Amino acid sequence: VADLWLVYSKPVPANGRELWTLFLQCSCITAVIGGLFYNWMFASLEYSWHLSVAMAVSFSLLLLLTLFLVHPARCVFSMIMPTLGTKQGRKLLLSTCTMIVVVNILPNIISNIKTILQVIQCICKNSSESLLNSTALLGTAAWEFGDAIQETSNSINIHRPMNGHFQFSLLKNSSLIYQQMHLAGEKIGRDFLAVEVLVKDSVRVGNKLVAGFSMLYLCFESTWYLKNYLTNLHFDNFYITKKLERLAVDRKAAHLLVGPSKNLLRPTGMKLSREEVMLCLVQAMLLTVALMLMLVVVAMDHFAFSVADTAERKASQFSMVPVTLNIKYSVSAGAKIGILNSLLESLGLPSKELPLQDFKGSYHHYLTFSSAHCGISRPTPPNPSVLLAVGLLFCILYATVFLQTYAHRLCRKIAGSFFESWEEKRALYLYKKLSRKHKEG
């Protein structure tokens, strides 16, 4: 492995064997990166397969020529790999998490909301139909009540009404109400579909923009680091490297590295500086905010399913509600009947008892709120695999927060292995700086 890395990091291969070894290394790296690039574009960014294949092949060929011919480009590309474990890698993983949530969880929430609306629509439709049918009770009660009044009036020969029945105009055709409810349901469904499509399209476009920006920024950040590494001796130069230790031993100044300053660190050590710890905590807090937002969406998915499932089950269990209409009518002769009897007596005729009687009627009906003919779709439960995938990705994200420092140190080590002569100059610069501080102290 050390020999392969030596060939890979050399500015110019020494012989034909190293040249072929370098070409094979670049070819293997290009094949792996090209496959990952295709899968990323097709599965994550949702480009068409032919466009993904064309982009992956073009990118692989360009990457192969660049790695094989340009030595600094190999250094920049090698530093991109550990940089993926830093904040740029987190952006890509967060973009993937967002896409998973939008593609899998958001449609499930909307589907369960549609189920709830279907239950409400079914209840409204059946209850209104049952309520309209209940108006027939009034017609029956009015007719029988009119019969009672007609019978009473027939017993009086002085005045006889033509018809004692009450007439009700009942709404027999409920198609207009059903049509309006159907149109309202379709409008709500179209509104939900439009919102779903708008959110999906917006997230897809945003995800592609973030992904493209992240990849460009990865290249820029690695290039920027290499440029500062090669032009500024003070840049990122506070590590006790092997070259610095060897230089101190050769000049008999090993005491400079004994009990070093707190600002000096070993690149392979686990110790973090105070600045590095604070940076990790801040990034962990920002990542926690993103996690809370994701959990809110997941909680909405479970809540929507719970409400939809409860509504669908309870709607089928609604019992019919009995409705009873009671009519009680008491007839009183009053003063007018007394005047009629006095008039008959004055004429020498016997008084007449009127056959007045009370009227009582009881009418029953049942209101129904649900029907087996309602087209209610089954609520869709949350997909546990989606939650597991998001959870694993966030575990990786939290790990990258604390691995960022070590990835940064690895980038410095990669740059040093590609430019060894410059690394010796940096070690000499740091040695002189420590010697000067030691003399001043």
ChimeraX attribute file (.defattr): number of C-alpha atoms within 10 A of each C-alpha:
attribute: neighborCount
match mode: 1-to-1
recipient: residues
	/A:1	6
	/A:2	7
	/A:3	9
	/A:4	12
	/A:5	13
	/A:6	15
	/A:7	19
	/A:8	24
	/A:9	23
	/A:10	17
	/A:11	15
	/A:12	14
	/A:13	16
	/A:14	10
	/A:15	8
	/A:16	9
	/A:17	11
	/A:18	18
	/A:19	16
	/A:20	12
	/A:21	15
	/A:22	24
	/A:23	18
	/A:24	13
	/A:25	18
	/A:26	19
	/A:27	19
	/A:28	13
	/A:29	15
	/A:30	21
	/A:31	17
	/A:32	11
	/A:33	16
	/A:34	21
	/A:35	14
	/A:36	13
	/A:37	19
	/A:38	22
	/A:39	18
	/A:40	17
	/A:41	20
	/A:42	17
	/A:43	14
	/A:44	18
	/A:45	20
	/A:46	14
	/A:47	17
	/A:48	11
	/A:49	14
	/A:50	10
	/A:51	13
	/A:52	20
	/A:53	19
	/A:54	12
	/A:55	15
	/A:56	22
	/A:57	18
	/A:58	12
	/A:59	16
	/A:60	21
	/A:61	14
	/A:62	12
	/A:63	22
	/A:64	18
	/A:65	14
	/A:66	16
	/A:67	24
	/A:68	18
	/A:69	15
	/A:70	12
	/A:71	16
	/A:72	19
	/A:73	17
	/A:74	21
	/A:75	23
	/A:76	24
	/A:77	18
	/A:78	19
	/A:79	26
	/A:80	23
	/A:81	16
	/A:82	19
	/A:83	22
	/A:84	20
	/A:85	23
	/A:86	23
	/A:87	17
	/A:88	19
	/A:89	21
	/A:90	23
	/A:91	18
	/A:92	19
	/A:93	20
	/A:94	21
	/A:95	21
	/A:96	20
	/A:97	20
	/A:98	17
	/A:99	20
	/A:100	17
	/A:101	17
	/A:102	19
	/A:103	15
	/A:104	14
	/A:105	21
	/A:106	18
	/A:107	18
	/A:108	21
	/A:109	24
	/A:110	20
	/A:111	21
	/A:112	25
	/A:113	20
	/A:114	21
	/A:115	25
	/A:116	24
	/A:117	18
	/A:118	21
	/A:119	24
	/A:120	18
	/A:121	20
	/A:122	22
	/A:123	19
	/A:124	16
	/A:125	22
	/A:126	18
	/A:127	17
	/A:128	18
	/A:129	19
	/A:130	16
	/A:131	16
	/A:132	16
	/A:133	17
	/A:134	16
	/A:135	16
	/A:136	16
	/A:137	17
	/A:138	16
	/A:139	17
	/A:140	14
	/A:141	18
	/A:142	18
	/A:143	17
	/A:144	17
	/A:145	21
	/A:146	17
	/A:147	16
	/A:148	19
	/A:149	20
	/A:150	17
	/A:151	15
	/A:152	17
	/A:153	19
	/A:154	13
	/A:155	14
	/A:156	11
	/A:157	7
	/A:158	8
	/A:159	9
	/A:160	13
	/A:161	9
	/A:162	7
	/A:163	11
	/A:164	19
	/A:165	16
	/A:166	15
	/A:167	11
	/A:168	13
	/A:169	7
	/A:170	12
	/A:171	10
	/A:172	10
	/A:173	10
	/A:174	13
	/A:175	10
	/A:176	9
	/A:177	13
	/A:178	16
	/A:179	11
	/A:180	11
	/A:181	16
	/A:182	14
	/A:183	12
	/A:184	13
	/A:185	17
	/A:186	12
	/A:187	12
	/A:188	14
	/A:189	17
	/A:190	12
	/A:191	12
	/A:192	16
	/A:193	15
	/A:194	12
	/A:195	13
	/A:196	17
	/A:197	13
	/A:198	12
	/A:199	15
	/A:200	17
	/A:201	13
	/A:202	12
	/A:203	17
	/A:204	21
	/A:205	13
	/A:206	14
	/A:207	20
	/A:208	18
	/A:209	12
	/A:210	16
	/A:211	22
	/A:212	13
	/A:213	14
	/A:214	20
	/A:215	17
	/A:216	11
	/A:217	14
	/A:218	23
	/A:219	17
	/A:220	14
	/A:221	17
	/A:222	20
	/A:223	19
	/A:224	13
	/A:225	19
	/A:226	21
	/A:227	13
	/A:228	13
	/A:229	21
	/A:230	15
	/A:231	10
	/A:232	12
	/A:233	17
	/A:234	13
	/A:235	12
	/A:236	14
	/A:237	18
	/A:238	17
	/A:239	17
	/A:240	18
	/A:241	17
	/A:242	12
	/A:243	16
	/A:244	21
	/A:245	16
	/A:246	14
	/A:247	17
	/A:248	19
	/A:249	14
	/A:250	10
	/A:251	8
	/A:252	10
	/A:253	15
	/A:254	14
	/A:255	11
	/A:256	17
	/A:257	16
	/A:258	8
	/A:259	8
	/A:260	12
	/A:261	11
	/A:262	9
	/A:263	9
	/A:264	14
	/A:265	18
	/A:266	14
	/A:267	19
	/A:268	13
	/A:269	9
	/A:270	10
	/A:271	12
	/A:272	15
	/A:273	14
	/A:274	11
	/A:275	8
	/A:276	13
	/A:277	13
	/A:278	12
	/A:279	15
	/A:280	19
	/A:281	13
	/A:282	12
	/A:283	15
	/A:284	18
	/A:285	11
	/A:286	10
	/A:287	17
	/A:288	14
	/A:289	11
	/A:290	15
	/A:291	16
	/A:292	11
	/A:293	11
	/A:294	18
	/A:295	15
	/A:296	12
	/A:297	16
	/A:298	19
	/A:299	13
	/A:300	15
	/A:301	23
	/A:302	20
	/A:303	15
	/A:304	25
	/A:305	25
	/A:306	17
	/A:307	16
	/A:308	27
	/A:309	19
	/A:310	13
	/A:311	19
	/A:312	20
	/A:313	13
	/A:314	13
	/A:315	18
	/A:316	14
	/A:317	11
	/A:318	13
	/A:319	13
	/A:320	12
	/A:321	11
	/A:322	10
	/A:323	13
	/A:324	12
	/A:325	12
	/A:326	11
	/A:327	13
	/A:328	10
	/A:329	13
	/A:330	9
	/A:331	11
	/A:332	10
	/A:333	9
	/A:334	8
	/A:335	8
	/A:336	8
	/A:337	14
	/A:338	11
	/A:339	10
	/A:340	13
	/A:341	15
	/A:342	14
	/A:343	14
	/A:344	13
	/A:345	12
	/A:346	10
	/A:347	8
	/A:348	9
	/A:349	11
	/A:350	12
	/A:351	14
	/A:352	11
	/A:353	9
	/A:354	12
	/A:355	10
	/A:356	16
	/A:357	14
	/A:358	10
	/A:359	14
	/A:360	13
	/A:361	12
	/A:362	11
	/A:363	13
	/A:364	11
	/A:365	18
	/A:366	15
	/A:367	19
	/A:368	19
	/A:369	23
	/A:370	23
	/A:371	15
	/A:372	8
	/A:373	7
	/A:374	15
	/A:375	12
	/A:376	18
	/A:377	15
	/A:378	15
	/A:379	23
	/A:380	20
	/A:381	16
	/A:382	20
	/A:383	13
	/A:384	9
	/A:385	9
	/A:386	16
	/A:387	18
	/A:388	11
	/A:389	13
	/A:390	22
	/A:391	16
	/A:392	12
	/A:393	17
	/A:394	20
	/A:395	11
	/A:396	14
	/A:397	22
	/A:398	17
	/A:399	15
	/A:400	22
	/A:401	20
	/A:402	20
	/A:403	15
	/A:404	21
	/A:405	21
	/A:406	20
	/A:407	20
	/A:408	19
	/A:409	18
	/A:410	19
	/A:411	23
	/A:412	20
	/A:413	17
	/A:414	18
	/A:415	23
	/A:416	20
	/A:417	17
	/A:418	21
	/A:419	18
	/A:420	14
	/A:421	10
	/A:422	17
	/A:423	23
	/A:424	15
	/A:425	13
	/A:426	24
	/A:427	24
	/A:428	17
	/A:429	16
	/A:430	19
	/A:431	20
	/A:432	12
	/A:433	12
	/A:434	16
	/A:435	15
	/A:436	11
	/A:437	11
	/A:438	11
	/A:439	7
	/A:440	7
	/A:441	6
